């Protein structure tokens, strides 16, 4: 819904910003097999498991997990917001926004509380199929509306009467600074999000991760994002002055195909609930493994699991409360979450590529990066046209390198050898 709103408002430039998938492919190729190899050898569950094992730092473990959970919250808000808007539109206001938010929170809460990682993965796979089928069927229905008149007429109208088909140059929303910001925030943030990171651990083999590196990008761009662009362009012809751009998908469905609107609701529910439940169950493991178990190592696994579930329910309540406040747009929430997750890049570089890195450098860099992301997102927004991720990464890199060079290297050669992927693969 956020992508459709961006296409509607800012044109085809958002599609070009999908080039951030190049980073996802590269990151999966570089780190995906490493993640799986190490997790298979040492039993990692969370991203912080790996960082703590290498840097031998409980402080880094806690900071990593706390920040990851914090940035999971705006990403879960995206899903709750989308469902709230969907219910409100399709029911013509009979089901208010808040009821839709509570509904999805209740369903996802039950799924996560009663299910587990594997069950959520299978449900998510089915939801992906449902969403994709509904999306493409909607394209042909919407473009076939008489007022739209088919693909040729739609593109002719847009090229003659709007600038949505044009790259907007230096002054438009999608200028080179926006592209650079999206490229790094979305590319690094998507790959380094905790729920994707954990899926790299959970793959059945390193080969599966390599295969995903080749398949994910074209699937996401051409199977998921391209039809959303077509829906948004059809919406521009039908509703050139829509107030809330995030509602374009549901507005077309409800006004022109009331029966099909039910299928669209199911498709949006599938997409939102899949991501929502993945984030929530990931937050559960971050809290249980990294926070509770670290603080109380002697506590039984059963009690840790029970406390973790209760804390996750508290997070769910917080997500609902913030979603009801409607604090930011869907795209703004996405940028915040991705920018925050991207800050884990440099601790990983220290593990695999720069052996001079220290735990003090990793901690200081991560804290500096997260602080800058928050500051340039909420306080001074996008100075000089760059989004908060760029400033976070710059601060992170500078502090990471300087502090590492100024502090004593305490990582043993034994640890460095344990993380030597070539040696592990030979074994």
C-alpha positions in Angstrom: 0.0 0.0 0.0 2.9 2.3 0.7 4.5 1.5 -2.6 1.3 2.2 -4.5 1.0 5.5 -2.7 4.5 6.4 -3.7 4.0 5.6 -7.3 0.7 7.5 -7.3 2.3 10.6 -5.7 5.9 10.6 -7.2 5.7 8.5 -10.3 7.9 5.8 -11.9 11.0 6.9 -10.0 10.1 4.6 -7.1 10.4 1.6 -9.4 14.0 2.7 -10.3 14.7 2.8 -6.6 14.2 -0.9 -6.6 17.9 -1.0 -7.7 18.5 -1.5 -3.9 17.8 -5.2 -4.7 21.3 -5.3 -6.1 22.6 -4.8 -2.6 20.4 -7.6 -1.3 21.8 -9.9 -4.0 25.3 -8.9 -3.1 24.8 -9.2 0.6 23.2 -12.6 0.3 26.0 -13.8 -1.9 28.7 -12.4 0.5 27.1 -13.1 3.8 24.3 -15.6 3.3 26.5 -18.7 3.1 28.7 -17.4 5.9 25.7 -17.0 8.1 24.5 -20.5 7.4 27.9 -22.1 7.8 28.5 -20.5 11.2 24.9 -21.1 12.5 25.1 -24.7 11.4 28.5 -25.1 13.3 27.8 -23.1 16.4 24.0 -23.2 16.8 23.2 -19.5 16.4 19.6 -18.4 16.8 19.8 -14.6 16.8 22.0 -12.1 15.0 23.5 -11.1 18.4 24.6 -14.7 18.9 27.1 -14.4 16.2 28.3 -10.9 17.2 28.7 -11.9 20.9 30.5 -15.1 20.0 33.1 -13.2 17.9 33.5 -10.0 19.9 33.0 -11.7 23.3 30.8 -8.8 24.4 27.5 -9.1 26.3 27.1 -5.3 26.0 27.2 -5.6 22.2 24.7 -8.5 22.4 22.2 -6.4 24.4 22.6 -3.2 22.4 22.2 -5.1 19.1 19.0 -6.9 20.3 17.5 -3.8 21.9 18.0 -1.7 18.8 16.7 -4.5 16.5 13.5 -4.8 18.6 13.1 -1.1 18.6 13.3 -0.9 14.8 11.0 -3.9 14.5 8.2 -1.8 16.0 7.8 0.8 13.1 8.0 -2.1 10.7 5.1 -3.9 12.5 3.3 -0.6 12.6 3.3 -0.6 8.8 1.4 -3.8 8.7 -1.1 -2.8 11.3 -1.7 0.6 9.6 -2.2 -1.1 6.2 -4.9 -3.4 7.6 -6.6 -0.6 9.5 -6.9 1.4 6.3 -8.0 -1.6 4.3 -10.9 -2.4 6.7 -12.0 1.2 6.9 -12.1 1.6 3.1 -13.7 -1.7 2.2 -16.5 -1.2 4.8 -17.1 2.4 3.8 -16.3 3.4 7.4 -18.5 0.8 9.0 -15.4 -0.9 10.4 -13.2 1.9 11.7 -9.5 2.1 11.3 -8.9 1.1 15.0 -10.9 -2.0 14.7 -8.8 -3.2 11.7 -5.6 -2.6 13.7 -7.0 -4.5 16.7 -8.1 -7.4 14.5 -4.7 -8.0 12.8 -3.0 -7.6 16.2 -5.2 -10.2 17.7 -4.8 -12.8 14.9 -1.0 -12.3 14.7 -0.7 -12.4 18.5 -2.5 -15.8 18.6 -0.4 -17.1 15.7 2.9 -16.2 17.4 1.9 -17.1 20.9 0.7 -20.6 19.9 2.9 -21.3 16.9 6.6 -21.2 16.3 9.3 -20.2 13.8 8.6 -23.1 11.4 4.9 -22.8 11.4 5.1 -19.1 10.7 7.5 -19.8 7.8 5.0 -22.2 6.1 2.1 -19.9 6.7 4.1 -17.0 5.3 4.9 -19.0 2.1 1.2 -19.7 1.5 0.4 -16.0 2.2 3.0 -15.0 -0.4 1.2 -17.1 -3.0 -2.2 -15.6 -2.2 -0.9 -12.0 -2.2 0.9 -12.5 -5.6 -2.1 -14.0 -7.3 -4.5 -11.3 -6.0 -2.1 -8.6 -7.1 -1.7 -9.7 -10.7 -5.5 -10.4 -11.1 -6.2 -6.9 -9.8 -3.9 -5.4 -12.4 -5.9 -6.8 -15.3 -9.2 -6.0 -13.7 -8.2 -2.4 -12.9 -6.6 -1.6 -16.3 -9.6 -3.0 -18.0 -12.0 -0.5 -16.4 -13.5 1.6 -19.2 -12.2 4.9 -17.8 -8.7 3.4 -17.9 -9.1 1.8 -21.3 -6.3 -0.7 -21.3 -2.5 -0.5 -21.0 -1.9 1.5 -24.2 -4.4 4.2 -23.3 -3.3 4.4 -19.7 0.3 5.0 -20.6 -0.6 7.5 -23.4 -2.8 9.4 -20.9 -0.1 9.5 -18.2 2.6 10.6 -20.6 0.5 13.4 -22.1 -1.1 14.7 -18.9 1.2 14.0 -16.0 4.9 13.7 -15.3 4.6 10.3 -13.5 6.3 8.6 -16.5 9.3 10.8 -16.3 12.4 10.8 -14.0 12.0 14.0 -12.1 15.6 15.2 -12.2 17.4 17.1 -9.5 14.3 18.9 -8.2 11.9 15.9 -8.0 11.2 13.6 -5.0 13.3 10.8 -6.6 16.5 12.7 -7.4 20.0 11.1 -7.0 20.1 11.8 -3.3 16.9 10.0 -2.8 18.1 7.1 -4.9 21.3 6.9 -2.9 19.4 6.9 0.4 17.0 4.3 -0.8 19.8 2.2 -2.2 21.6 1.8 1.0 18.7 2.0 3.5 16.5 -0.5 1.8 19.2 -2.8 0.5 21.2 -3.1 3.7 18.2 -2.7 6.0 16.2 -5.5 4.3 19.1 -8.0 4.4 20.2 -7.1 7.9 16.7 -7.1 9.3 16.6 -9.7 12.1 13.9 -11.9 10.5 15.8 -12.1 7.2 19.1 -12.7 9.1 17.5 -15.6 11.0 16.2 -17.1 7.8 19.8 -17.2 6.5 20.5 -19.3 9.6 17.5 -21.5 9.1 18.0 -22.5 5.5 18.5 -26.2 4.8 21.9 -25.5 3.2 24.3 -22.8 2.1 23.3 -23.6 -1.4 19.7 -22.5 -0.6 21.0 -19.1 0.4 23.0 -18.8 -2.8 19.9 -19.7 -4.8 17.8 -17.2 -3.0 20.4 -14.5 -3.8 19.6 -15.0 -7.5 15.9 -15.4 -7.2 14.7 -12.9 -4.7 15.6 -9.7 -6.5 13.9 -10.4 -9.8 10.9 -11.9 -8.0 10.5 -8.8 -5.8 10.9 -6.3 -8.6 9.0 -7.9 -11.4 6.4 -10.1 -9.6 5.6 -7.9 -6.6 6.6 -4.3 -7.3 5.8 -3.9 -11.0 2.1 -4.8 -10.7 1.8 -2.4 -7.8 3.0 0.3 -10.2 0.4 -0.6 -12.7 -2.4 -0.5 -10.1 -1.2 3.0 -8.9 -1.1 4.3 -12.5 -4.7 3.1 -13.1 -5.6 4.8 -9.9 -4.1 8.1 -11.1 -6.5 8.1 -14.1 -9.5 7.2 -11.9 -8.7 9.5 -8.9 -6.3 12.3 -9.8 -6.9 14.1 -6.5 -6.9 11.3 -3.9 -6.4 12.7 -0.3 -4.7 9.6 1.3 -2.4 8.1 -1.4 -1.9 4.9 0.7 -5.5 4.0 0.1 -5.4 3.9 -3.7 -5.5 0.1 -4.0 -8.5 -0.4 -1.8 -10.3 2.7 -3.3 -10.3 1.2 -6.8 -11.4 -2.2 -5.5 -14.3 -0.9 -3.4 -15.6 1.6 -6.0 -15.4 -0.6 -9.1 -15.3 -4.3 -8.0 -17.0 -4.6 -4.6 -17.0 -8.4 -4.8 -13.3 -8.5 -5.8 -12.5 -6.1 -2.9 -12.9 -9.1 -0.6 -10.1 -10.9 -2.4 -8.0 -7.8 -2.3 -8.6 -7.6 1.5 -7.4 -11.2 1.8 -4.3 -10.5 -0.3 -3.4 -7.4 1.7 -4.1 -9.4 4.9 -1.8 -12.2 3.7 1.1 -9.8 2.9 0.7 -7.8 6.1 0.2 -10.7 8.5 3.1 -12.6 7.0 5.6 -9.8 7.7 3.9 -8.8 11.0 4.1 -12.4 12.4 7.7 -12.8 11.2 8.7 -9.6 13.0 6.9 -10.5 16.1 8.2 -14.1 16.4 11.7 -12.7 15.7 11.3 -10.2 18.5 10.3 -13.0 20.8 13.7 -14.8 20.1 15.6 -11.5 20.5 14.1 -10.9 23.9 14.2 -14.5 25.1 17.7 -15.5 23.9 19.6 -12.2 24.0 18.0 -10.3 26.9 16.4 -12.6 29.4 18.8 -15.5 29.0 21.8 -13.2 29.2 20.5 -11.6 32.4 19.3 -14.9 34.0 21.5 -17.7 32.5 20.3 -20.2 35.2 16.7 -19.7 34.4 14.9 -22.7 32.8 14.1 -22.6 29.1 10.4 -23.0 29.8 10.3 -20.0 32.1 12.4 -17.9 29.6 10.0 -18.9 26.8 7.0 -17.9 28.9 8.4 -14.6 29.9 9.5 -13.9 26.3 6.0 -14.5 25.1 4.5 -12.2 27.6 7.0 -9.5 26.7 6.1 -10.0 23.0 2.4 -9.4 23.9 3.5 -6.1 25.6 5.3 -5.1 22.4 2.2 -6.0 20.4 0.1 -3.6 22.7 2.7 -0.9 22.0 2.5 -1.4 18.3 -1.2 -1.1 18.4 -1.1 2.0 20.5 1.4 3.7 18.2 -0.5 2.6 15.1 -3.7 4.1 16.4 -1.9 7.3 16.9 -1.1 7.3 13.1 2.2 8.9 13.8 3.8 8.6 10.3 3.1 7.4 6.8 3.8 3.9 5.7 6.9 4.8 3.7 8.3 7.0 6.5 8.0 4.0 8.9 9.7 1.8 6.4 12.6 4.2 6.0 13.1 4.4 9.7 13.2 0.6 10.3 15.5 -0.1 7.4 17.9 2.7 8.3 18.2 1.3 11.8 18.8 -2.3 10.8 21.4 -1.2 8.2 23.7 -0.1 11.0 24.8 -3.7 11.7 26.9 -3.7 8.6 30.1 -2.6 10.2 30.2 -5.2 13.1 29.9 -7.8 10.3 32.7 -6.2 8.3 34.8 -6.5 11.4 34.1 -10.2 11.7 34.7 -11.2 8.1 37.0 -8.6 6.5 38.7 -6.2 8.9 40.5 -8.2 11.6 41.7 -5.0 13.4 38.1 -4.3 14.5 37.5 -4.3 18.3 34.4 -4.8 20.4 34.7 -1.2 21.6 34.7 0.0 18.0 31.7 -2.2 17.1 29.7 -0.9 20.1 30.6 2.8 19.6 30.0 2.7 15.9 26.6 1.0 16.3 25.5 3.4 18.9 26.6 6.4 16.8 24.8 5.1 13.8 21.6 4.4 15.6 21.7 7.8 17.2 22.2 9.6 13.9 19.3 7.6 12.3 17.0 8.7 15.0 18.2 12.3 15.1 18.0 12.9 11.3 14.7 11.1 11.1 12.8 12.9 13.9 14.7 16.1 14.7 16.5 17.5 11.6 14.8 15.6 8.8 16.8 14.7 5.7 19.4 17.6 5.7 20.8 18.4 2.2 18.3 15.9 0.7 19.9 12.8 2.1 17.8 10.5 4.4 18.8 9.4 7.9 20.4 6.1 6.8 23.3 7.9 5.0 24.2 9.9 8.1 23.9 6.9 10.3 26.2 4.8 8.1 28.8 7.6 7.8 28.9 8.2 11.6 29.0 4.4 12.2 31.9 3.9 9.8 34.0 6.8 11.1 33.5 5.9 14.8 33.9 2.2 14.2 37.3 2.7 12.5 38.6 5.3 14.9 37.6 3.6 18.1 38.9 0.3 16.8 42.3 1.8 16.0 42.5 3.5 19.4 41.6 0.4 21.5 43.5 -2.8 22.1 42.7 -5.8 19.9 41.4 -8.5 22.3 40.0 -11.0 19.8 42.1 -14.2 20.0 43.6 -15.9 17.0 41.6 -19.0 18.0 38.4 -17.0 17.6 39.5 -15.6 14.3 40.2 -19.1 13.1 36.8 -20.3 14.2 35.3 -17.7 12.0 37.4 -18.5 9.0 34.8 -19.8 6.6 37.2 -21.6 4.3 38.6 -23.6 7.2 35.1 -24.4 8.4 33.9 -25.5 5.0 36.9 -27.9 4.6 36.1 -29.4 8.0 
